[in-house]
Amino acid sequence: MPTRLHRYDVPGHTHFLTFSCYRRLGFFWHDSIKQIAVDGLKHLQVRFRICVVGYVIMPEHVHLLLYPHPRGELRPIPVSTLLHAYKRFIAVAGKKRLQALASGQTGLWSAPLSRWLAARQPFWQTRGYDFNVDRGETLLEKLNYCHKNPLTRRLVGRAADWPWSSYRYYEWGDDSVLAMDWDKAWPIRW
């Protein structure tokens, strides 16, 4: 396995990103932690003015589709900058929330999570996956992959039953969790 992940910040490209919780622990089983991940996306939308195309928050990992260009600009923000801001936002708020949840009971919902909290380990795995999307068909394929992920894992019976993805926004315009920025046009004009 290569020791360094190479990112290519190409103007006009969308990025499909996947990253996991430390040792794939299920930090996101609790809805309040999933909400922190969604709040992190809102943070990216406001702070960097980028286009959030799609997402899914799974129990131990996250998939994102980002068009990393500030509105009206051709030059992308480096994906490493966006990921650092997003992951830091979640790690800080997520650890605080997990500590609060653990203090209200005898521990977290699994022994490995309780041990993680006591040992003060990192929140995220070091590596992740970054795929440049340069075609509309590929973008739709990755978005569908995100939306089907909870079905594949048998967390729900229908994609509509998992509120922690962009599926309901695209299917019904439901922005109660998070509004997406993409208007479904290709190429993306932002």
NORDA-V771231 format. One record per pair of residues at least 12 apart in sequence whose ideal C-beta (glycine too) atoms are under 6 Angstrom apart, sorted by sequence separation. I is the first residue (numbers start at 1). J is the second residue. D is the distance in Angstrom with one decimal. If there is no record, write none. Layout:
# NORDA-V771231
i->I j->J d->D
i->I j->J d->D
This chain:
# NORDA-V771231
i->53 j->65 d->3.9
i->147 j->159 d->4.9
i->150 j->162 d->3.9
i->53 j->67 d->5.8
i->68 j->82 d->5.8
i->163 j->177 d->5.5
i->166 j->180 d->5.2
i->102 j->117 d->5.6
i->51 j->67 d->3.7
i->50 j->68 d->5.4
i->147 j->165 d->5.6
i->98 j->117 d->5.9
i->146 j->165 d->6.0
i->37 j->57 d->4.7
i->147 j->167 d->4.2
i->49 j->70 d->4.3
i->49 j->71 d->4.8
i->34 j->57 d->4.7
i->28 j->57 d->5.6
i->48 j->77 d->5.6
i->94 j->123 d->6.0
i->29 j->59 d->5.0
i->28 j->59 d->5.1
i->91 j->123 d->3.8
i->26 j->59 d->4.3
i->26 j->60 d->4.9
i->24 j->60 d->4.6
i->87 j->124 d->5.3
i->14 j->53 d->6.0
i->21 j->60 d->4.8
i->20 j->61 d->4.2
i->44 j->86 d->5.8
i->19 j->62 d->5.9
i->18 j->63 d->5.2
i->40 j->86 d->5.0
i->43 j->89 d->5.3
i->17 j->64 d->4.5
i->16 j->65 d->5.5
i->40 j->89 d->4.3
i->40 j->90 d->4.8
i->136 j->186 d->3.2
i->14 j->65 d->6.0
i->15 j->66 d->5.2
i->14 j->67 d->4.8
i->37 j->90 d->5.5
i->36 j->90 d->5.7
i->36 j->93 d->4.7
i->36 j->94 d->5.2
i->33 j->94 d->5.5
i->11 j->74 d->5.3
i->15 j->79 d->5.3
i->33 j->97 d->5.8
i->32 j->97 d->5.7
i->9 j->76 d->5.0
i->9 j->78 d->5.1
i->7 j->79 d->5.1
i->7 j->80 d->5.9
i->65 j->142 d->5.8
i->29 j->109 d->5.9
i->63 j->146 d->4.7
i->25 j->112 d->5.8
i->25 j->113 d->5.6
i->54 j->143 d->4.5
i->56 j->146 d->4.2
i->25 j->116 d->5.8
i->58 j->149 d->6.0
i->54 j->146 d->5.3
i->56 j->149 d->5.1
i->22 j->121 d->5.5
i->22 j->122 d->5.1
i->22 j->123 d->5.9
i->22 j->125 d->6.0
i->20 j->125 d->4.5
i->57 j->164 d->4.1
i->19 j->128 d->3.5
i->56 j->165 d->3.9
i->18 j->128 d->5.9
i->18 j->129 d->4.1
i->55 j->166 d->5.4
i->54 j->166 d->4.2
i->17 j->130 d->5.5
i->15 j->130 d->5.9
i->16 j->131 d->4.3
i->16 j->133 d->5.7
i->13 j->132 d->4.6
i->14 j->133 d->4.2
i->71 j->190 d->5.6
i->13 j->134 d->5.3
i->67 j->188 d->5.0
i->69 j->190 d->5.7
i->5 j->127 d->5.9
i->7 j->130 d->5.3
i->67 j->190 d->5.8
i->8 j->132 d->5.5
i->14 j->139 d->5.8
i->16 j->142 d->4.4
i->52 j->180 d->5.9
i->52 j->181 d->5.3
i->53 j->182 d->4.4
i->34 j->164 d->4.8
i->51 j->181 d->4.2
i->51 j->182 d->6.0
i->41 j->178 d->5.9
i->38 j->177 d->5.9
i->51 j->190 d->4.5
i->38 j->178 d->5.2
